[in-house]
């Protein structure tokens, strides 16, 4: 798909592209190297944090299953109760979620989930820091993650260590795919809503309407 898009651009248009953001997929690297001679390839901060969130949820599921097999009802309920809390930003937590997360420090065996959550928060704040500070914090993150003895985090750390320079370049340039990812999510939700549509043109029209940002005022009966 990206190859098809790039082939439709003129040489001048391809030469004018300076930055390409996206996840760490190798096919993106290959497309940029082959067709965009003046572009810098940077991993998107959204996907970096998203990978850490996935690893964090894997840790939670593993600990929940361990607690369930050990008939530890307290730990099982604790892992279930923080399913969404550990993935949200601290400022977005409800009071109940905040309480459940605070209690996790004493419930979580060896503090694995709580430490994983701390590493997720440290990684999430990196793109908002000056480059010099972000470089120091990234070294700190890699050290803590690689010595955490948490399998899911150690595995992710290996990937992040390999792309450390790319991540710092992302922070320096300050570009993100967050807005595009928000649009993609809205499109996916619209597609699920459109199962009853008889023609794809109706779906496309609905996507354009929902992504346009136009205020929609439904007709109301006149008294």
Residue frames relative to the residue before (quaternion, step in Angstrom):
aa qw qx qy qz dx dy dz
X 1.0000 0.0000 0.0000 0.0000 0.00 0.00 0.00
X 0.6944 0.4383 -0.3075 0.4807 3.67 0.77 -0.86
X 0.6057 0.5560 -0.3544 0.4454 3.59 1.12 -0.69
X 0.6425 0.5206 -0.3134 0.4668 3.57 1.01 -0.85
X 0.6519 0.5124 -0.3105 0.4647 3.58 0.96 -0.86
X 0.6974 0.4806 -0.2828 0.4502 3.58 0.84 -0.98
X 0.6228 0.5501 -0.3454 0.4362 3.60 1.08 -0.67
X 0.6622 0.5112 -0.3066 0.4541 3.59 1.16 -0.53
X 0.5870 0.5592 -0.3733 0.4510 3.58 1.27 -0.15
X 0.4858 -0.6324 0.5082 0.3252 3.55 -1.19 0.52
X 0.6681 -0.4791 0.3699 0.4329 3.56 -1.27 0.26
X 0.6432 0.5297 -0.3190 0.4515 3.58 1.01 -0.80
X 0.6560 0.5060 -0.3083 0.4676 3.58 0.98 -0.85
X 0.6609 0.4968 -0.3140 0.4667 3.61 0.93 -0.83
X 0.6586 0.5147 -0.3082 0.4542 3.57 1.02 -0.79
X 0.6539 0.5376 -0.3117 0.4316 3.59 1.16 -0.56
X 0.5752 0.5887 -0.3792 0.4227 3.61 1.24 -0.32
X 0.1856 -0.8335 0.5177 0.0521 3.56 -0.60 1.18
X 0.8057 0.1347 -0.0357 0.5758 3.61 1.04 -0.74
X 0.0565 -0.7660 0.6397 0.0296 3.58 -1.04 0.82
X 0.0971 -0.7950 0.5979 0.0327 3.57 -0.69 1.11
X 0.2468 0.7461 -0.5935 0.1739 3.53 -1.22 0.53
X 0.6627 -0.4613 0.3602 0.4672 3.55 -1.24 -0.19
X 0.6908 -0.5254 0.3223 0.3780 3.58 -1.26 -0.04
X 0.2919 0.7934 -0.4981 0.1929 3.59 1.20 0.34
X 0.5001 -0.6818 0.4509 0.2859 3.58 -0.94 0.93
X 0.6240 0.5516 -0.3640 0.4169 3.61 1.05 -0.63
X 0.5910 0.5348 -0.3733 0.4746 3.59 1.19 -0.46
X 0.6219 0.5350 -0.3316 0.4660 3.59 0.98 -0.87
X 0.6794 0.5036 -0.2936 0.4457 3.58 0.88 -0.97
X 0.6553 0.5179 -0.3121 0.4527 3.60 0.96 -0.88
X 0.6551 0.5051 -0.3084 0.4697 3.56 0.98 -0.89
X 0.6725 0.5064 -0.3019 0.4473 3.58 0.87 -0.93
X 0.7055 0.4825 -0.2675 0.4449 3.56 0.99 -0.86
X 0.8504 0.2472 -0.0652 0.4599 3.57 0.81 -1.01
X 0.7436 0.3446 -0.2117 0.5324 3.62 1.20 -0.29
X 0.1763 -0.8605 0.4671 0.1015 3.59 0.28 1.23
X 0.7645 0.3747 -0.1963 0.4864 3.61 1.09 -0.61
X 0.5456 0.6541 -0.3780 0.3628 3.59 1.29 0.08
X 0.3094 -0.6934 0.6172 0.2064 3.52 -1.22 0.67
X 0.2790 -0.7594 0.5698 0.1440 3.57 -0.89 0.97
X 0.0544 0.8070 -0.5844 0.0655 3.59 -0.61 1.10
X 0.4352 -0.6707 0.5244 0.2930 3.62 -0.99 0.76
X 0.4575 -0.7009 0.4794 0.2639 3.55 -0.96 0.84
X 0.5150 -0.6668 0.4431 0.3064 3.59 -0.90 0.94
X 0.5653 0.5976 -0.3833 0.4199 3.61 1.11 -0.60
X 0.7162 0.4467 -0.2606 0.4686 3.58 0.86 -0.95
X 0.5835 0.5713 -0.3751 0.4387 3.58 1.12 -0.59
X 0.6954 0.4493 -0.2645 0.4946 3.58 0.87 -1.00
X 0.6128 0.5642 -0.3459 0.4317 3.58 1.06 -0.74
X 0.6416 0.5125 -0.3260 0.4684 3.60 1.02 -0.75
X 0.6437 0.5051 -0.3235 0.4753 3.57 1.02 -0.76
X 0.6308 0.5278 -0.3338 0.4606 3.59 1.02 -0.73
X 0.6286 0.5248 -0.3276 0.4713 3.58 1.05 -0.77
X 0.6567 0.4982 -0.3115 0.4727 3.59 0.95 -0.87
X 0.6290 0.5443 -0.3248 0.4502 3.56 1.02 -0.81
X 0.6726 0.4805 -0.3002 0.4761 3.59 0.94 -0.83
X 0.6131 0.5364 -0.3492 0.4631 3.60 1.08 -0.62
X 0.6160 0.5306 -0.3374 0.4745 3.59 1.06 -0.76
X 0.6588 0.5181 -0.3094 0.4492 3.58 0.89 -0.95
X 0.6694 0.4994 -0.3052 0.4576 3.59 0.89 -0.90
X 0.6476 0.5166 -0.3249 0.4563 3.58 0.95 -0.83
X 0.6842 0.4759 -0.2924 0.4690 3.59 0.88 -0.89
X 0.6214 0.5322 -0.3444 0.4604 3.58 1.06 -0.70
X 0.6658 0.4946 -0.3040 0.4686 3.59 0.94 -0.87
X 0.6302 0.5254 -0.3333 0.4645 3.58 1.03 -0.74
X 0.6629 0.4976 -0.3023 0.4707 3.57 0.96 -0.89
X 0.6403 0.5268 -0.3245 0.4552 3.57 1.03 -0.78
X 0.6682 0.4887 -0.3046 0.4712 3.59 0.94 -0.86
X 0.7100 0.4351 -0.2563 0.4909 3.59 1.12 -0.62
X 0.4306 -0.7265 0.4319 0.3167 3.58 1.34 0.17
X 0.3848 0.6932 -0.5041 0.3424 3.56 1.08 0.77
X 0.2115 -0.8308 0.5038 0.1057 3.56 0.08 1.29
X 0.6196 0.5595 -0.3475 0.4270 3.57 1.02 -0.77
X 0.6961 0.4567 -0.2688 0.4844 3.57 0.87 -0.98
X 0.6202 0.5495 -0.3442 0.4415 3.59 1.02 -0.77
X 0.6831 0.4724 -0.2822 0.4802 3.57 0.91 -0.94
X 0.6212 0.5436 -0.3454 0.4463 3.59 1.05 -0.71
X 0.6707 0.4936 -0.2984 0.4663 3.58 0.95 -0.86
X 0.6484 0.4991 -0.3160 0.4802 3.55 1.06 -0.71
X 0.6824 0.5328 -0.2858 0.4109 3.57 0.98 -0.86
X 0.7363 0.3801 -0.2319 0.5095 3.60 1.17 -0.47
X 0.2371 0.8122 -0.5054 0.1695 3.59 1.24 0.33
X 0.7777 0.3067 -0.1640 0.5237 3.60 0.83 -0.96
X 0.5898 0.6119 -0.3680 0.3772 3.58 1.07 -0.66
X 0.6904 0.4895 -0.3021 0.4387 3.60 0.87 -0.89
X 0.6825 0.4864 -0.2912 0.4613 3.61 1.17 -0.45
X 0.6432 0.5306 -0.3246 0.4466 3.58 1.20 -0.38
X 0.5528 -0.5646 0.4837 0.3764 3.54 -1.30 0.35
X 0.6190 -0.5866 0.3596 0.3788 3.63 -0.96 0.76
X 0.6794 0.5050 -0.3010 0.4391 3.59 0.98 -0.80
X 0.6853 0.4746 -0.2812 0.4754 3.60 1.26 -0.29
X 0.4658 0.6981 -0.4376 0.3229 3.61 1.26 -0.02
X 0.4186 -0.6421 0.5705 0.2952 3.52 -1.17 0.62
X 0.6737 -0.4859 0.3481 0.4345 3.59 -1.22 0.29
X 0.6543 0.5134 -0.3137 0.4581 3.58 0.99 -0.83
X 0.6618 0.5001 -0.3055 0.4676 3.59 0.96 -0.83
X 0.6291 0.5388 -0.3296 0.4530 3.56 1.02 -0.80
X 0.6540 0.5083 -0.3027 0.4715 3.58 1.01 -0.84
X 0.6577 0.5102 -0.3063 0.4618 3.58 0.96 -0.88
X 0.6624 0.5017 -0.3102 0.4618 3.59 0.98 -0.79
X 0.6391 0.5258 -0.3234 0.4588 3.57 1.04 -0.79
X 0.6759 0.4946 -0.2899 0.4631 3.58 1.03 -0.77
X 0.5363 0.6625 -0.3910 0.3472 3.57 1.21 -0.46
X 0.5722 0.6192 -0.3785 0.3821 3.58 1.08 -0.65
X 0.7389 0.3997 -0.2206 0.4956 3.59 1.07 -0.72
X 0.6905 0.4920 -0.2699 0.4563 3.58 1.22 -0.43
X 0.6501 0.5591 -0.3094 0.4111 3.54 1.00 -0.88
X 0.4337 -0.7007 0.4955 0.2746 3.65 -0.67 1.01
X 0.8516 0.0130 -0.0676 0.5196 3.58 -0.80 1.12
X 0.5116 -0.6890 0.4021 0.3192 3.59 1.22 0.31
X 0.2803 0.8097 -0.4882 0.1656 3.60 1.16 0.40
X 0.7054 0.4503 -0.2828 0.4687 3.58 0.82 -0.93
X 0.6469 0.5153 -0.3270 0.4573 3.58 0.97 -0.80
X 0.6655 0.4871 -0.3052 0.4761 3.60 0.96 -0.81
X 0.6150 0.5335 -0.3392 0.4713 3.59 1.10 -0.68
X 0.6371 0.5175 -0.3195 0.4735 3.56 1.02 -0.80
X 0.6383 0.5183 -0.3295 0.4641 3.62 0.96 -0.79
X 0.6555 0.4992 -0.3102 0.4743 3.59 0.99 -0.80
X 0.6165 0.5368 -0.3446 0.4616 3.59 1.07 -0.69
X 0.6700 0.4955 -0.2952 0.4673 3.57 0.96 -0.87
X 0.6345 0.5179 -0.3329 0.4673 3.59 1.00 -0.74
X 0.6652 0.4937 -0.2980 0.4744 3.57 0.98 -0.85
X 0.6427 0.5466 -0.3212 0.4300 3.57 1.02 -0.81
X 0.7158 0.4567 -0.2614 0.4591 3.59 1.00 -0.75
X 0.4592 0.7178 -0.4367 0.2886 3.63 1.20 -0.32
X 0.6994 0.4836 -0.3123 0.4237 3.66 0.74 -0.92
X 0.6784 0.4936 -0.2937 0.4581 3.61 1.19 -0.37
X 0.6091 0.5585 -0.3437 0.4460 3.59 1.28 0.11
X 0.5999 -0.5227 0.4406 0.4157 3.61 -1.21 0.36
X 0.6529 -0.5656 0.3294 0.3812 3.56 -1.07 0.76
X 0.6569 0.5223 -0.3225 0.4378 3.62 0.89 -0.89
X 0.6784 0.4705 -0.2826 0.4885 3.55 0.93 -0.91
X 0.6377 0.5352 -0.3245 0.4489 3.58 1.01 -0.82
X 0.6307 0.5319 -0.3402 0.4513 3.60 1.03 -0.72
X 0.6577 0.4940 -0.3054 0.4797 3.59 0.98 -0.85
X 0.6734 0.4919 -0.2970 0.4651 3.59 0.96 -0.87
X 0.6243 0.5358 -0.3488 0.4489 3.60 1.07 -0.66
X 0.6245 0.5171 -0.3369 0.4787 3.59 1.07 -0.71
X 0.6386 0.5199 -0.3155 0.4716 3.54 1.03 -0.84
X 0.6470 0.5211 -0.3212 0.4546 3.60 0.95 -0.87
X 0.6685 0.5062 -0.3039 0.4522 3.58 0.85 -0.97
X 0.6447 0.5136 -0.3278 0.4617 3.59 0.96 -0.81
X 0.6917 0.4760 -0.2881 0.4605 3.59 0.81 -0.98
X 0.6741 0.5010 -0.3009 0.4516 3.57 0.92 -0.89
X 0.6929 0.4857 -0.2865 0.4493 3.59 0.88 -0.92
X 0.7315 0.3788 -0.2250 0.5204 3.61 1.19 -0.50
X 0.4288 0.7461 -0.4312 0.2712 3.60 1.27 0.13
X 0.2556 -0.7775 0.5183 0.2482 3.60 1.17 -0.62
X 0.4902 0.5857 -0.4614 0.4515 3.53 1.16 0.70
X 0.4331 -0.7597 0.3999 0.2746 3.65 -0.18 1.22
X 0.6830 0.5017 -0.3010 0.4373 3.59 0.83 -0.95
X 0.6759 0.4870 -0.2805 0.4768 3.57 1.04 -0.81
X 0.6281 0.5342 -0.3311 0.4587 3.59 1.00 -0.82
X 0.6505 0.5166 -0.3129 0.4605 3.59 0.98 -0.87
X 0.6615 0.4862 -0.3060 0.4821 3.60 0.95 -0.85
X 0.6109 0.5739 -0.3452 0.4222 3.58 1.02 -0.79
X 0.6153 0.5481 -0.3524 0.4437 3.60 1.00 -0.75
X 0.6753 0.4868 -0.2956 0.4686 3.59 0.95 -0.85
X 0.6749 0.4916 -0.2987 0.4622 3.57 0.93 -0.87
X 0.6119 0.5493 -0.3518 0.4473 3.60 1.03 -0.73
X 0.6498 0.5273 -0.3210 0.4435 3.59 1.00 -0.83
X 0.7778 0.3103 -0.1612 0.5223 3.60 1.10 -0.69
X 0.2177 0.8161 -0.5106 0.1610 3.56 1.18 0.52
X 0.6700 0.4997 -0.3059 0.4559 3.60 0.87 -0.93
X 0.6381 0.5217 -0.3251 0.4637 3.58 1.04 -0.76
X 0.6413 0.5263 -0.3223 0.4560 3.57 1.01 -0.82
X 0.6538 0.4971 -0.3120 0.4776 3.59 0.98 -0.82
X 0.6159 0.5257 -0.3442 0.4752 3.59 1.10 -0.64
X 0.6064 0.5484 -0.3419 0.4633 3.58 1.07 -0.71
X 0.6656 0.4973 -0.2949 0.4719 3.57 0.94 -0.92
X 0.6558 0.5215 -0.3135 0.4468 3.58 0.97 -0.86
X 0.7326 0.4248 -0.2403 0.4745 3.59 0.90 -0.90
X 0.3130 -0.8180 0.4431 0.1914 3.56 1.22 -0.45
X 0.4896 0.6515 -0.4448 0.3714 3.61 1.11 0.57
X 0.0535 -0.8041 0.5917 -0.0187 3.54 -1.13 0.72
X 0.3996 -0.7013 0.5413 0.2354 3.55 -1.25 0.55
X 0.3063 0.8084 -0.4758 0.1624 3.58 1.27 0.11
X 0.6753 0.4903 -0.3116 0.4544 3.60 0.86 -0.90
X 0.6528 0.5088 -0.3157 0.4640 3.58 0.97 -0.84
X 0.6438 0.5159 -0.3228 0.4639 3.59 1.01 -0.80
X 0.6159 0.5358 -0.3441 0.4639 3.58 1.08 -0.70
X 0.6447 0.5042 -0.3158 0.4800 3.58 1.02 -0.79
X 0.6407 0.5311 -0.3280 0.4470 3.58 0.95 -0.86
X 0.6529 0.5100 -0.3113 0.4655 3.57 0.97 -0.84
X 0.6487 0.5101 -0.3189 0.4663 3.58 1.00 -0.82
X 0.6343 0.5246 -0.3254 0.4653 3.59 1.06 -0.75
X 0.6409 0.5254 -0.3230 0.4571 3.61 0.98 -0.85
X 0.6459 0.5077 -0.3166 0.4741 3.58 0.99 -0.85
X 0.6491 0.5214 -0.3137 0.4565 3.59 0.98 -0.85
X 0.6334 0.5273 -0.3326 0.4585 3.60 1.01 -0.79
X 0.6437 0.5074 -0.3277 0.4699 3.61 0.99 -0.77
X 0.6636 0.5028 -0.3034 0.4635 3.58 1.07 -0.70
X 0.7150 0.5075 -0.2404 0.4165 3.57 1.16 -0.62
X 0.2882 0.7911 -0.5045 0.1912 3.60 1.18 0.35
X 0.7068 0.4687 -0.2703 0.4557 3.60 1.06 -0.62
X 0.4842 0.6664 -0.4463 0.3497 3.60 1.24 -0.10
X 0.4001 -0.7454 0.4896 0.2114 3.57 -0.99 0.85
X 0.7958 0.1868 -0.0981 0.5676 3.60 1.15 -0.41
X 0.5598 -0.6332 0.4207 0.3297 3.55 -1.04 0.82
X 0.5686 0.5980 -0.3909 0.4078 3.61 1.14 -0.53
X 0.6166 0.5395 -0.3468 0.4565 3.59 1.10 -0.65
X 0.6363 0.5200 -0.3185 0.4725 3.56 1.05 -0.80
X 0.6594 0.5090 -0.3101 0.4582 3.59 0.89 -0.93
X 0.6450 0.5160 -0.3208 0.4635 3.58 0.99 -0.81
X 0.6556 0.5055 -0.3135 0.4652 3.58 0.99 -0.82
X 0.6308 0.5253 -0.3319 0.4648 3.60 1.00 -0.78
X 0.6579 0.5043 -0.3122 0.4641 3.59 0.89 -0.90
X 0.6595 0.5127 -0.3092 0.4544 3.56 0.98 -0.83
X 0.7107 0.4635 -0.2678 0.4566 3.59 0.85 -0.96
X 0.7267 0.4215 -0.2407 0.4861 3.60 1.07 -0.66
X 0.5293 0.6669 -0.3975 0.3421 3.59 1.23 -0.14
X 0.3903 -0.7268 0.4788 0.3002 3.57 1.15 -0.60
X 0.4528 0.6859 -0.4548 0.3430 3.56 1.26 0.12
X 0.4404 -0.6732 0.5114 0.3023 3.62 -0.95 0.76
X 0.2028 -0.7832 0.5808 0.0909 3.55 -0.89 0.98
X 0.0758 -0.7939 0.6033 0.0055 3.54 -0.64 1.15
X 0.2940 -0.7714 0.5424 0.1558 3.55 -0.44 1.21
X 0.5480 -0.6175 0.4397 0.3535 3.58 -1.06 0.67
X 0.1570 -0.7738 0.6080 0.0829 3.56 -1.06 0.76
X 0.5577 -0.6167 0.4275 0.3547 3.60 -1.04 0.67
X 0.4062 -0.6946 0.5408 0.2451 3.55 -1.05 0.80
X 0.4071 -0.7290 0.4822 0.2650 3.62 -0.66 1.03
